[in-house]
Amino acid sequence: MRGKLIQSTSTNVAMKHVVILQHQLRRQFSSRTRNDAIQAFFGHIESNYGNLSSLIDTGTAAETIVADDGIIQTNHLKRLFEHDATALHVRNFYNAESAKQLGEELIQESLRKGGNNWKVSTSRGLESSDVGTLGEHPPYNVAVARERESRKDGGSNGAATPIDEYFEGVQRESHSRRRKGTGYQLWPLDKLRLELDEAWLFGAGLARENKDQRRPFGGGLPRIMRGPTRWKGFIHVDDLGPLDSSRGLFSANIYLTVPDTAADKNTDAGALYIWPLGVRSRLDWYRNAMTLSSLSAQDPESQLILKKALGTPNVIHPKPGDLVLLCAQRPHCAVGFSDGVRVSLQSFLQYENDQRLLIDC
C-alpha cells in the first residue's frame, strides 16, 4: 500500500497482464458470478507471478529481539517499528509471582461472570475464536460491528449507541482494574503505557476519538484461552496493509498465566508463532492474493495451505510476566493446547514516524 514498488520488466509485464485480465473479466460477468471471476483472476496472477517464499525476510528483519532485563529499550522499539525485527520479547516485564496471582484472579472472575468471545475479523465478517475476553467493554472492532447492525435495525431509539457504551465502559474498566481491595495496584497495562511513554522518543498514550468529546480508547483487555482449544493455531494478521517503515500496527501482550503443556505431544503447545513475512507493496499482495486471503479464513484447508507456504515461524515461549510486542501485519498465531488456561492482557499500538504512539483496544 505505502511501500515502494520496484520497477522491473517482470513487474511491468504483470501489471499489463492485470489490465488485460480485468477487461476480459468484465466481458465474462454475464456468464460467471462475480466471486468466481475474481477468484479466477487472482488465481491466474498468482500462478504466473506469485512467489511467497521470496517475501520471507532474512537477517535482522527476521529476528525476535529478546531482552532479559525486563526493560523496554528505545533502540529495540525503533527496530521493531521500522520492521528491522519481527518481534520483541521482554522477559520479566512484570513480576512473575504477581502475574500468576493476577492471572488466577482473572480466571476466577471469568468463572463468576462468564466472558465474551474475542471475535476475529474474517472475509465472512466477525467470527468466534478460541479466546474469551473480560472487562467492562468489548474490543473496539466489535463495538463498531454492533453499531452497524444497530443502524440497519433503525438505530438506538434514544438509547446509548454501542460506540457510546464502548467509551463509557472504557472508563469503568480503567478505574476498576487499578483498585485492589481497599487499596490500589499497578495494573500491568498501565505499566506498559507508562514505560512506552518513557522509552519512545515521541511519547505514548491512549488514542482518542476524532470527535468533539475526544474520549480515550481502551488501554487493553484481559484475554483467556482454555484448553482443549478448537484450533491448533489460527494464523492471521490484524491489518492487511503492506509493511511500511514509517507506520504500522503492532500488538502488545503481557502474559499472566500459561498452560502446563507437559502432557501435550506438540512441544510448542501454548507458544506464539510469528512468521517473518515481509509484504512491502500492493503488487506483492496481488501476486500472492490467493494464498494470503487465507489469513482471514477460519477453515482448516486454507490454514494448512498457508502454513506450508509460510515455512518455519519464529517461536516464542512466553512465561508469566513476559511482554511480547509484534507487528500485527505479519502472520502470527497462538498455538493451541489440550489442557490448562492461558491468561494475557492485550492492547494495540499505532505507530507513525515522528509521532506519539497511540494505544487502543
Secondary structure, 3 states (H helix, E strand, C coil): CCCCCCCCHHHHHHHHHHHHHHHHHHHHCCCCCHHHHHHHHHHHHHHHHCCHHHHECCHHHHCEEEECCCCCCHHHHHHHHCCCCCEEEECCCCCHHHHHHHHHHHHHHHHHHCCEECCEEECCEEECCCEEECCCCCCHHHHHHHHHHHHHCCCCCCCCCHHHHHHHHHHHHHHHHHEECCEECCCHHHHHHHHHHHHCCCCEEECECCCCCCCECCCCEEEEEECCCCCCCCCECCCCCCCECCEEEEEEEEEEECCCCCCCCCCCCCCEEECCECCCCHHHHHHCHHHHHHHHCCCHHHHHHHHHHHCCCEEECCCCCCEEEEECCCCEEECCCCCCEEEEEEEEEEEECCCCEEEEC
